[in-house]
Amino acid sequence: MNYLSTRAAASSLERKRFCEILLEGLAPDGGLYLPESYPQVSDATLSQWRQVYHQQGYAALAFEILSLYIDDIPAEDLRAICAKTYTAEVFGTGEIVPLRHVDEGLWIEALSNGPTLAFKDMAMQLLGNLFEYELARRGEELNILGATSGDTGSAAEYAMRGKKGVRVFMTSPHGRMSPFQQAQMFSLQDANIYNIAVDGVFDDCQDIVKAVSNDLEFKRKYKIGTVNSINWARLLAQVVYYFAGYIQATETNLQKVSFAVPSGNFGNVCAGHVARMMGLPIEKLVVATNENDVLDEFFRTGVYRVRGSADTFETSSPSMDISKASNFERFVFDLLGRDGTRVKALFGQALNTEGRFDLSADPLFVQAAARYGFVSGKSTHADRLATIRSTFEQHGFMIDTHTADALKVALEKRTPDTPMIVLETALPIKFAATIVEALGREPERPARFEGIEALPKRVQLMAADVAPIKALIARECGY
Ligand SMILES: *Cc1c(COP(=O)(O)O)cnc(C)c1O
């Protein structure tokens, strides 16, 4: 399997293998990597995968899917990496992504029983093992530098802790994460994990990361990398749970299902798009946004308009508070018939100069819902509270704020004959304040997180300045 950039001209012959793009971020032309084509899953293969999932489990299913896209890691090594990643010990249950039946034709797929209680663990845990494997093979090291306001940073740290050849330098705005999130990250005592509380806001953290990455000499010398959501390996790992959800909700391949996905950077639902392109019988992909409705606006109107920071709201589903959806370019590439020149004009030029582009008059956009199954909707703080409350009253369990956004839109979009699977992306304990607001009581806390706020913390406070961070990286690398 070869990979190309979403901004590559049709005449370009530039192609890469999986392990080449694994440690890279954007393609050199600013585009995102995608496979040259989507492997097609026949009815017979899907039936065989049912058996694999039911008899051998999630890790074996992951191997079947990943091996279609990764042909530069020997099969037995890849199988071992999957087996080491998707264990009941790490993900809390043998099914890894169990379905919870909510109502007639309505399910919630649990994706957040990993180490940080958010779905990002599903991909990040695999990435940690792939990185360790590939760095050892090359005899290289990597210094991951990131900025986080919560979920991504902790998922990255829990995936990379103790991994050989990798250090993580994670900046976060001092005092702005919830006590639970701070405790999750700062209690890690692993020598290769560096928590840096920056005296500033999240944008200051991001600016520092950008400044370091733009210093090309420093970046090369200290092998600076990232683990952001545009990484193809992360997206690929997420394709697996669409298959696992489908297999659990159906008995035959003649049945279709729909998925509702709480969306921010469009990584999660883009994995659903890939699964559908491979032939998984998905009827609809329901994109649910919060008040930051860039994506809902696009699917309703054909206009993609990125927001400035003044128009980006801080909401009670904070992991979806985005001003632009960094993975969206992948879908647009497929939508426009894989015309990289046009994608480059839209994302490389129009967005930079006008902050928007408009596909409303394009017949390809008009066919988007029918051809690709996308529909969308939006959920607000009041909707979130109401959905958390009604779910608890009617069904007796708590859902987190992001999952509530998806469930709200799922209920609007579902049809009687197609089962709907709502992807649960975090556990309620991570967003306790809103749960208390909705239900007047604290969310349940998994036993292994009892008392984590009292654990010793390993974090260093730094000024919002590039120089001390560079100095820290250089000192720890020792070269
Ligand atoms: C990251 C995240 C999302 C958004 O996922 P995208 O892949 O960015 O669309 C939704 N919910 C939670 C809890 C998250 O951490």
The ligand as an SDF file (V2000), in Angstrom:
LIG
                    3D

 15 15  0  0  0  0  0  0  0  0999 V2000
  -11.0250   14.4140   20.6390 C   0  0  0  0  0  0  0  0  0  0  0  0
  -12.4070   14.2130   21.1660 C   0  0  0  0  0  0  0  0  0  0  0  0
  -13.5510   14.3760   20.3530 C   0  0  0  0  0  0  0  0  0  0  0  0
  -13.4740   14.8440   18.9170 C   0  0  0  0  0  0  0  0  0  0  0  0
  -12.9140   13.8800   18.0530 O   0  0  0  0  0  0  0  0  0  0  0  0
  -12.3640   14.3100   16.6170 P   0  0  0  0  0  0  0  0  0  0  0  0
  -11.6460   13.1160   16.1230 O   0  0  0  0  0  0  0  0  0  0  0  0
  -11.4420   15.4740   16.8580 O   0  0  0  0  0  0  0  0  0  0  0  0
  -13.5370   14.6890   15.7770 O   0  0  0  0  0  0  0  0  0  0  0  0
  -14.7950   14.1160   20.8990 C   0  0  0  0  0  0  0  0  0  0  0  0
  -14.9240   13.7450   22.1920 N   0  0  0  0  0  0  0  0  0  0  0  0
  -13.8510   13.5860   23.0110 C   0  0  0  0  0  0  0  0  0  0  0  0
  -14.0830   13.2090   24.4240 C   0  0  0  0  0  0  0  0  0  0  0  0
  -12.5570   13.8020   22.5330 C   0  0  0  0  0  0  0  0  0  0  0  0
  -11.5050   13.6560   23.3550 O   0  0  0  0  0  0  0  0  0  0  0  0
  1  2  1  0
  2  3  1  0
  2 14  2  0
  3  4  1  0
  3 10  2  0
  4  5  1  0
  5  6  1  0
  6  7  2  0
  6  8  1  0
  6  9  1  0
 10 11  1  0
 11 12  2  0
 12 13  1  0
 12 14  1  0
 14 15  1  0
M  END
$$$$
